[in-house]
Amino acid sequence: MLSSHDLLMAGRNWQTRNAVVVDDSGHYEALGVAEQLVSEGADVTFVTPFKQIGFKVESALMVETVLERIAAAAGRITVLTRHRVRAVHSDTVEIAPTYAGPSRAQQCDTVVMVTPNAPMRDLYDELAGQVQTLAIVGDANSPRNLQKAVYEGHVAARCI
């Protein structure tokens, strides 16, 4: 099992045939991971508990373009909305509907978990009390999207 960071940091030589992408964030990150895997030749099962994929970026018209690129790459993706992964085994995952229904085993050799990340505030903690003006923004405050981080950075800069 990998995080999206693990997968993308592994470089372009990652080889997998059957991957499961578990999206617990509803943002672009999981879509990007799925697109990357498909472009490298993997069949991808996209699992999300939400009623649609990428619901947090739907208004930015990002979901359709990703799906179009996946289709153009002749990649195969199966989307399971309102589903969850119950267990991960060595070569399968157990997937079940969120609300009711039996689980099923899905063959896979790679599972990528896309979840909200932990705050990264090491630099803030190191500088606290050593500089006159210090603001905590973006993922150092709590996991969030890029637009929110840019806004917080802008507000912090205006206060200097």
Sequence and secondary structure as in RCSB ss.txt:
>XXXX:A:sequence
MLSSHDLLMAGRNWQTRNAVVVDDSGHYEALGVAEQLVSEGADVTFVTPFKQIGFKVESALMVETVLERIAAAAG
RITVLTRHRVRAVHSDTVEIAPTYAGPSRAQQCDTVVMVTPNAPMRDLYDELAGQVQTLAIVGDANSPRNLQKAV
YEGHVAARCI
>XXXX:A:secstr
 EEHHHHHHT TT   SEEEEEESS SHHHHHHHHHHHHTT EEEEE SSSSTTTTTGGGTHHHHHHHHHHHTT 
 EEEETTEEEEEE SSEEEEEESSSS  EEEE SEEEEE       HHHHHHTTTSSS    GGGTS   HHHHH
HHHHHHHHT 
